[in-house]
């Protein structure tokens, strides 16, 4: 049955819930989650560049449903600091294991791949490296600078972990001057301890606030995943919190269970609800909300930044 809540401006939001069953729903997806696989020379060429550069992409490691579309459009999101994460989140398909030592040559190879792909906007995300004294901040900064040197004028977006809230490490990344600094909230306050046990809801918000304090004018971004048991009013609370933290860009997408060992899908969210969440978030002052069943944080990230700049005059 439909659910509803109010936004701060008094307009009633009708948020339909689809397939609430408390069980994994991945075996029978609704029609709006059907993905058309694309093939072509660009996809093969991007795969070749990634393989030859001995690089990792979140597209592959996180089983992104948009991989073929993005790679055929010559878009890829690099996963730095290896493919083994020191944290375990209930929704994420990236491997949790003891990481290998940092690869000092990785920033150079990423920059070469950006140049070989002809990218004008590069997105970097990475595993959490709690095994390193600086959480890998030095490698993050080196990668940003390597891309700038190899491809002058290329935009760079970064999506690091919270560095356990360490302001010195966050500052190391911010001082390399990324165009967009992203840190994902991912879920609502009530579910955070279960879904992201090594993170903290308030700490993630503070990371975003710190970015604004440390580097005035820094564009910040965050992401929410829906369909993991959250309630409509909780999503609105999370959007308000992100707006108050100064986020210019928020992405919202459907949770898809990557393996039977991950959290089950609670519900498949109807496209109409994504449209309502977009309207609500932008009414709260977020410059651009990209919301849809297959939206992911880095999906068409360069376009997201352009739309945010147009919407807020950034």
Buried (B, 14 or more C-beta within 10 A) or exposed (E): EEBEBEBEEEEEBEBBBBBBEEEEBBEEBBEBBEEEEBEEEBBEBBBEBBEEBEBBBBBBBBBBBBBBBBBBBBBBBBBBBBBBBBBBBBBBBBEBEEBEEBBEEBBBBBBBBBBBBEBEBBBBBBBBBBBBEBBBBBBBBBBBBBBBEBBEEBBBBBBBBBBEBBBEBBBBBBEBBBBBBBBBBBBBBBBBEEBBEBBBBEEBBBBBBBBBEBBEEBBBBBBBBBBBBBBBBBBBBBBBBBBEBBBBBBBBBBBBBBEEEBBBBBBBBBBEBBEBBBBBBBBBBBBBBBBBBBBBBBBBBBEBBBBBBEBBEB
